[in-house]
Structures are given as C-alpha cells and as structure tokens.
Amino acid sequence: MPISPTRPLRVAAFTAGARVPAARFRVRQYRAALADEGIALREYWPRLGAYPPEQRALRPAWLAGALAERTAQVIAASSADVVMLQREFVSTLPTLEGLTRRPRLVDIDDAIHLLRGGKAAHHLARLADLVIVGNRYLAEIWRRWTAAVVVLPTAVDTGHYLPAPPPERPLLGWIGTAGNLRYLERIAPALEAVLHRFPDAEIAVCSDRPPDLGRLPVRYVPWSEAVEAPFLASLAIGLMPLDDGEWERGKCGFKMLQYMAAGRPCVVSPVGINRDILAEGAIGLPASTTAEWVAALCELLADRDAAQRLGAAGRELAVSRYSVAALAPRLAGLIRRAASGNIGGLR
C-alpha cells in the first residue's frame, strides 16, 4: 500500500526492554528527532524481559509468556510502514521475528554472532531488508550473510550530557552496567599505582552494583538515569578498559562517547571502535598494558590544562559526529529508503 504524504511514516521498533541500553540509545532517544523528520516511532518491549530468568525451573513459563506477549505486539504493529528489530525477540533464540511485516530493519550493536554459533544472527540476516550496525567490525561480519549492511554509530545526547568546570579533587570515573565491571576490575593494579602517586585523586563508579577493586577506596554511585549526567560532570577523567577479543570488538564505544559529551578526557583500551574514535582527534589517550594505564592517567593528572583541552576536543567531536542531532537525519534517511524499497548501494 502506498504511504500517504499527509501522515507520518510509522515505524514499529521491537526492543529488549525499558532499561536495556541498546534500546534507550539506539532507538528510544531518537523518537523526538524522528518526529521532527515526519517519522512516528512506536517501541514495543516485553514486560517479562528478553532474557531468561536465572532459575531454570522458571524458564519454560517465562518463554511461553514472552512469546505470547510478543505475538500480541506483532499483531498490534501490523499497520506499521517499517519494522525495526533490535536483535532477536528472545535472547539467542530465533522465534517469531519472521511474523513481523516487511520492510524490516535489523539493528545490531553487539557481537551476537558469537552466541550459540550465530544461529539467531543468521536468522535475522535472512529476514532483514537492511541491517544497521554500530561499527565497522560488525559490518564486516554481517556482510558475510547479506549485502544490505550500513554502519550507524550509537548516538549520544549532547543536550543531556553537558560540560562543567573540572572538579577540585580529581575523580577517575567509570560508568556502565555490572556485567562490564570485570574490565574495570582488571586494571585495579594500575589504579592503585596512580593513587599512590596522586593521593588526592579518587575512583568513582556509577553502576547497578559496586565494583570489587580490592583495597582501593571507591566512591560508588548507584546507577539511575537521573544520576548519569551529574556523575559524568563530576569526573576529571573517564575510564574505558576492555579486553581485546571478538566480543569487545563488537562494542560501540558508548561509554567513551558519554565522557566526550561531558567534556572529559578519557583513557581507553584501543579496541574496535575506540581505536577509530581516538584516530579522529586528540580527545583522549590509549592504554593496553598496566604500565600504559599508569602512564596515561598520570600524564592527565599532572597536566590539568592538557586534560581540559582533550575534553573540549572530545565534546566538539561528540557534537559534530556522534550526537543525536547529527545522526537522526541519517537514521531517518535509512528508514525512508527502506519504506520505499530503495536500499541498493548502501554501505
């Protein structure tokens, strides 16, 4: 059916949950900007969650309930002009995705092809009219299964995260979900060495559980959406350590972008998209080994003016290249092209 020029283009986005970062940052935060582009986005997520409960005995009932809920949502979304699938409906399992209407966009911001032999990833690739991925590494993987793949970085809301004067007492900060705290915990020896040389510095962590950094003192801030911006503004330096593995190469650098949006210099593992962002400007320092982490953090703590310059450059790059305002028109264009069936030549 032709799309009327007198009404908004309707998009039904199926995401994994209200508190899932990918849903918030790759779908939900675009809603107002897309409305300005004449696109009405409605999000559907499962109240029971897309991830199975830890207690195995509860999983059959959970799966039945989750599929029933998704079935009702698929029916409710049948009048949409475009469907967006953010990963699979049920974690790692192909289920009802093929019942959604076409054209279908599949949005990927993690290396889900590594889970269960890539069964769900292959399933989504077969269903997709267009796959949108968060970085070049993921694009290389998904182009093995479908030609229609385009890179769209994760956007950061630079109107929400705002620069502030640097704090009197330098805070080395990390923000993220508890599942990623293991990366921070692995650089504890480096952090201990840095605090020994700069005893006025502190470590701050915003997450859904405290980290285990041994004997190191930590200023812990329980995560909530409301505390993110003030937490980032309180930092002197942002931290993003990662392992150098296939899963980590699939990450989309959002933690780094949050620090940049807040005008803070960052020290990051040069893995995946982190390396690409570092190459775009003098916005932070790379570190892989314990010695490199110590050297990079000590360099920024010793030269506050240089740290401020890196933070300001990071803010400028975040606004110009990675903000919602910069990326929303690109997403709107992809949605319109999918709706019209004109997706040839996208890279």
C-alpha positions in Angstrom: 0.0 0.0 0.0 1.4 3.4 -0.9 2.4 5.6 2.0 0.3 8.8 2.2 2.4 12.0 2.2 -0.1 13.6 4.6 0.7 11.3 7.6 3.9 10.4 9.4 5.8 7.3 8.4 5.1 4.7 11.0 7.9 2.6 12.5 7.4 -0.3 14.9 10.6 -0.9 16.9 10.9 -4.2 18.8 13.5 -3.8 21.6 14.6 -5.9 24.5 13.4 -3.8 27.4 12.9 -0.4 29.1 16.3 -0.4 30.8 18.3 -2.1 28.1 21.0 0.4 27.0 20.7 -0.5 23.3 17.0 0.2 23.3 17.5 3.5 25.0 20.4 4.8 23.0 19.9 3.3 19.5 16.1 3.6 19.4 14.2 5.5 22.2 16.4 8.6 22.3 15.7 9.2 18.6 11.9 9.4 19.0 11.6 13.2 19.2 14.2 13.9 16.5 12.5 11.4 14.1 9.1 13.0 14.8 10.6 16.3 13.5 11.6 14.3 10.4 8.0 13.1 9.9 8.5 9.6 11.3 6.4 8.3 14.2 8.3 5.6 16.1 6.5 3.3 18.5 8.5 1.0 20.7 7.5 -2.5 21.8 9.3 -4.3 24.5 8.5 -7.4 26.6 7.4 -6.8 30.2 8.7 -10.2 31.0 12.1 -9.3 29.6 14.0 -10.7 26.6 16.5 -12.5 28.8 15.7 -15.8 30.6 15.4 -15.9 34.5 18.4 -17.3 36.3 16.3 -20.1 37.8 16.0 -22.7 35.2 12.7 -24.0 36.5 11.1 -20.7 35.7 12.3 -20.6 32.1 9.5 -22.6 30.3 6.8 -20.5 31.8 8.8 -17.3 31.1 9.3 -18.4 27.5 5.6 -19.1 26.9 4.6 -15.8 28.4 7.2 -13.9 26.5 6.2 -15.4 23.2 2.5 -14.7 23.9 3.3 -11.1 24.6 5.4 -10.8 21.5 2.6 -12.3 19.4 0.2 -9.7 20.6 2.8 -7.0 19.8 3.4 -8.3 16.3 -0.4 -8.1 15.7 -0.6 -4.6 17.1 2.3 -3.5 14.9 0.8 -4.9 11.7 -0.1 -1.4 10.4 3.4 -0.1 10.6 5.2 1.0 7.4 8.6 -0.2 8.6 9.6 -2.7 11.4 12.8 -2.4 13.3 14.1 -5.5 15.1 16.7 -4.8 17.7 18.3 -8.2 17.9 16.1 -11.2 18.4 12.8 -11.3 20.4 14.2 -13.9 22.9 17.9 -13.8 23.8 19.9 -16.1 21.4 16.8 -17.9 20.0 15.1 -17.4 16.6 11.4 -17.3 17.3 8.6 -15.1 15.9 10.7 -12.4 14.2 9.5 -13.6 10.7 5.9 -12.9 11.6 6.6 -9.1 11.6 5.8 -7.2 8.4 8.3 -6.0 5.9 10.3 -4.0 5.2 12.4 -4.9 8.2 15.4 -3.1 9.6 17.7 -5.1 12.0 19.7 -3.1 14.4 22.9 -4.7 15.9 25.2 -3.2 18.4 26.9 -6.3 19.9 28.7 -9.3 18.6 25.7 -11.6 18.9 27.1 -13.7 16.1 29.3 -15.3 18.7 26.3 -16.6 20.7 25.0 -20.2 20.1 27.0 -20.5 16.9 25.4 -17.4 15.4 22.0 -19.1 14.9 20.0 -16.1 15.9 22.3 -13.8 13.9 21.9 -15.8 10.7 18.1 -16.0 11.2 17.9 -12.2 11.5 20.2 -11.7 8.4 17.8 -13.8 6.3 14.8 -11.7 7.4 16.4 -8.3 7.1 15.8 -5.9 4.2 18.6 -3.8 5.8 21.0 -4.4 8.7 22.2 -1.4 10.7 25.3 -2.0 12.7 27.2 0.1 15.2 30.7 -0.2 13.9 33.0 -1.4 11.1 33.8 -4.7 12.7 30.2 -5.7 12.9 29.6 -4.6 9.3 32.4 -6.9 8.1 30.7 -9.8 9.9 27.2 -9.2 8.7 28.2 -8.6 5.1 29.1 -12.3 5.0 25.4 -13.1 5.1 23.7 -10.1 3.5 24.8 -7.3 1.2 22.5 -4.7 2.7 24.5 -3.5 5.7 25.2 0.1 6.8 27.1 1.5 9.7 25.4 3.9 12.0 27.3 4.7 15.3 25.5 4.8 18.6 24.4 8.4 19.2 25.0 10.3 22.4 22.6 13.0 23.6 24.9 16.0 23.8 22.0 18.1 25.1 21.7 15.9 28.1 25.4 15.4 28.9 26.9 18.9 29.4 30.4 20.1 30.2 31.0 21.6 33.7 34.1 23.1 35.3 36.6 20.4 36.3 36.3 19.2 39.9 38.7 20.4 42.6 39.5 16.8 43.6 40.2 14.7 40.5 37.9 11.8 40.1 38.8 8.9 37.8 35.4 7.6 36.8 33.7 4.6 35.2 30.1 4.3 34.2 28.3 1.2 32.9 26.4 -2.0 33.7 27.6 -4.5 36.3 28.3 -7.1 33.6 31.1 -4.9 32.3 32.7 -4.2 35.7 35.2 -7.0 35.1 37.1 -4.8 32.7 37.5 -2.1 35.3 38.5 -4.6 38.0 41.3 -5.9 35.7 43.1 -2.5 35.8 42.9 -2.3 39.6 46.8 -2.6 39.9 47.2 0.4 37.6 44.6 2.4 39.5 46.4 1.6 42.8 49.7 2.8 41.4 48.1 6.0 40.1 46.5 6.8 43.5 49.9 6.1 45.2 51.4 8.9 43.0 48.4 11.2 43.2 46.9 10.7 46.7 44.4 13.5 46.2 42.7 11.5 43.3 39.7 9.3 43.8 37.9 6.5 41.9 34.2 6.9 41.2 31.9 4.2 39.8 28.3 4.5 38.6 26.7 1.1 38.1 24.0 -1.2 39.3 26.4 -2.8 41.8 29.7 -1.8 43.4 32.9 -3.0 41.8 35.4 -5.3 43.5 38.7 -3.2 43.4 40.2 -4.9 46.4 41.5 -2.5 49.0 41.1 0.6 46.7 38.6 3.1 48.1 35.7 3.8 45.7 33.1 6.5 45.6 30.1 4.3 44.5 27.0 5.9 42.9 24.1 3.6 42.3 23.0 3.9 38.7 19.8 5.6 37.6 19.1 7.6 34.5 18.8 10.7 36.6 22.3 10.5 38.1 24.2 9.8 34.8 24.7 13.5 33.7 25.8 14.8 37.1 28.0 11.8 37.7 29.8 12.4 34.3 30.1 16.1 35.1 31.8 15.3 38.4 34.7 13.4 36.8 38.1 14.6 35.8 39.0 11.6 33.6 36.8 8.8 32.1 37.9 5.2 32.0 37.0 2.6 29.4 39.2 -0.5 29.8 38.4 -3.6 27.6 39.9 -6.9 26.7 41.0 -7.3 23.1 38.6 -10.0 22.0 35.9 -10.6 19.3 33.1 -9.7 21.7 34.8 -6.5 22.7 35.4 -5.5 19.1 31.7 -5.6 18.6 31.1 -2.9 21.2 30.1 0.5 20.1 32.1 2.8 22.3 29.2 4.4 24.1 30.9 4.8 27.4 33.7 6.8 25.6 31.1 8.9 23.9 29.5 9.8 27.2 32.8 11.0 28.6 33.4 13.0 25.4 29.9 14.6 25.5 30.5 15.7 29.1 33.8 17.4 28.0 36.0 15.0 29.9 39.2 13.4 28.6 39.3 9.6 28.5 41.7 6.8 28.8 40.5 3.8 26.8 41.6 0.5 25.5 42.2 0.9 21.8 39.9 -1.9 20.8 37.3 -1.8 18.0 35.6 1.5 17.5 37.5 3.0 20.4 40.6 3.0 18.2 38.6 4.6 15.3 37.3 7.4 17.6 40.8 8.1 19.0 42.1 8.5 15.5 39.5 11.2 14.8 41.1 13.8 17.1 43.1 14.5 20.2 40.3 13.6 22.7 42.0 11.0 25.0 44.8 8.5 25.4 45.0 4.8 24.6 46.2 2.2 27.1 46.5 -1.5 26.9 49.1 -2.7 29.5 49.2 -1.8 33.2 52.2 0.4 32.5 50.3 2.2 29.8 47.3 2.8 32.0 49.5 4.2 34.8 51.4 6.5 32.4 48.3 7.8 30.6 46.4 8.6 33.8 49.4 10.2 35.5 50.0 12.3 32.4 46.5 13.7 32.5 46.5 14.2 36.3 49.9 16.0 36.1 48.8 18.4 33.3 45.3 19.6 34.0 45.4 22.2 31.2 46.2 19.5 28.6 43.4 17.3 30.1 40.9 20.2 29.6 42.0 20.6 26.0 41.4 16.9 25.3 38.0 17.1 27.0 37.0 20.2 25.0 38.0 18.5 21.7 36.1 15.4 22.7 33.0 17.4 23.3 33.3 19.1 19.9 33.7 15.7 18.2 30.8 14.2 20.0 28.5 17.1 18.9 29.6 17.1 15.3 29.8 13.4 14.6 28.1 11.3 17.3 25.2 13.4 18.6 21.5 12.6 18.2 21.2 15.8 16.2 23.9 14.7 13.8 22.8 11.1 13.4 19.0 11.3 13.5 18.8 12.6 9.9 20.9 9.6 8.7 18.6 7.2 10.5 15.5 8.9 9.1 17.0 8.6 5.6 17.6 4.9 6.1 14.0 4.4 7.3 12.6 6.3 4.3 14.7 4.3 1.9 13.6 1.0 3.5 10.0 2.1 3.3 10.4 2.9 -0.4 12.3 -0.2 -1.2 15.3 1.8 -2.3 18.2 0.3 -0.3 20.6 -0.5 -3.2 24.1 0.7 -2.9 24.0 1.4 0.9 27.3 0.8 2.7 
